Amino acid sequence: MTITLKTENTDIEEQLKAFIQEQKEVTVEALKNFFDSFGKKEKLIYKKKDPLKHMRTITYVDDEDLSDVKPYAHIEDSGKYIHDLRRQRNR
């Protein structure tokens, strides 16, 4: 994702560059907090979350044999099928 900011205030531009270099990973929430901190003149405190700490493996038991399931097998002409779906949606 790319965010483009246009500013005429060089002081804000320099502070934003320093903030981005310090954080190394910037989110929309961090940018909002950065811009909200201008009127307060206090250091921005931003807590980073460790993705490895919050990561977990999802496991489930697969009891059913789904090898014979074939989605959209009833469709003979995919172009006509999509054309008809779009026509119904645009009505």
C-alpha positions as CSV (number, residue, x, y, z in Angstrom):
1,M,0.0,0.0,0.0
2,T,1.3,3.4,-0.9
3,I,0.3,6.6,0.8
4,T,1.2,10.0,-0.8
5,L,1.2,13.1,1.4
6,K,1.6,16.6,0.1
7,T,2.7,19.2,2.6
8,E,4.0,22.8,2.3
9,N,5.3,22.8,5.9
10,T,8.9,21.7,5.9
11,D,8.9,21.2,9.7
12,I,6.1,18.7,9.5
13,E,7.8,17.0,6.6
14,E,11.1,16.6,8.5
15,Q,9.3,15.3,11.6
16,L,7.3,12.8,9.5
17,K,10.5,11.5,7.8
18,A,12.1,11.1,11.2
19,F,9.1,9.3,12.6
20,I,8.9,6.8,9.7
21,Q,12.6,6.1,9.9
22,E,12.3,5.5,13.7
23,Q,9.2,3.2,13.4
24,K,10.4,1.1,10.4
25,E,6.8,-0.1,10.0
26,V,4.0,2.5,9.8
27,T,0.3,1.8,10.0
28,V,-2.7,4.1,9.4
29,E,-3.2,4.3,13.1
30,A,0.3,5.4,13.7
31,L,0.0,8.1,11.1
32,K,-3.2,9.3,12.7
33,N,-1.5,9.4,16.1
34,F,1.4,11.3,14.5
35,F,-0.8,14.0,13.1
36,D,-2.8,14.2,16.3
37,S,0.3,14.8,18.3
38,F,1.2,18.2,16.6
39,G,-1.0,20.3,18.9
40,K,0.2,18.5,22.0
41,K,4.0,18.9,21.6
42,E,4.6,15.6,23.3
43,K,6.5,12.5,22.2
44,L,4.4,10.1,20.3
45,I,4.1,6.7,22.0
46,Y,3.3,3.8,19.7
47,K,3.2,0.2,20.8
48,K,4.2,-2.4,18.2
49,K,2.8,-5.8,18.3
50,D,4.9,-8.9,17.8
51,P,3.3,-11.1,15.1
52,L,5.1,-14.2,16.3
53,K,3.7,-13.7,19.8
54,H,0.1,-13.6,18.5
55,M,0.5,-16.3,15.9
56,R,-1.3,-19.7,16.2
57,T,-1.8,-22.7,14.1
58,I,-5.4,-23.6,13.2
59,T,-6.0,-27.4,13.3
60,Y,-9.2,-29.2,12.6
61,V,-10.3,-32.8,12.1
62,D,-11.2,-33.7,8.5
63,D,-13.7,-36.6,8.8
64,E,-15.4,-36.2,5.5
65,D,-14.2,-37.4,2.1
66,L,-14.7,-34.4,-0.2
67,S,-12.8,-35.8,-3.2
68,D,-16.0,-36.2,-5.2
69,V,-17.1,-32.6,-4.6
70,K,-16.7,-30.5,-7.8
71,P,-18.0,-26.9,-7.4
72,Y,-19.7,-25.5,-10.5
73,A,-19.6,-28.8,-12.3
74,H,-23.2,-28.2,-13.5
75,I,-22.1,-25.3,-15.7
76,E,-21.5,-26.2,-19.3
77,D,-20.7,-22.7,-20.7
78,S,-18.8,-20.5,-18.2
79,G,-18.9,-17.5,-20.4
80,K,-22.7,-17.6,-20.7
81,Y,-23.0,-18.3,-17.0
82,I,-21.0,-15.2,-16.1
83,H,-22.8,-13.1,-18.7
84,D,-26.1,-14.1,-17.2
85,L,-24.9,-13.4,-13.6
86,R,-23.8,-9.9,-14.6
87,R,-27.0,-9.2,-16.4
88,Q,-29.0,-10.1,-13.3
89,R,-26.8,-8.0,-11.0
90,N,-27.1,-4.9,-13.2
91,R,-30.8,-4.9,-13.5
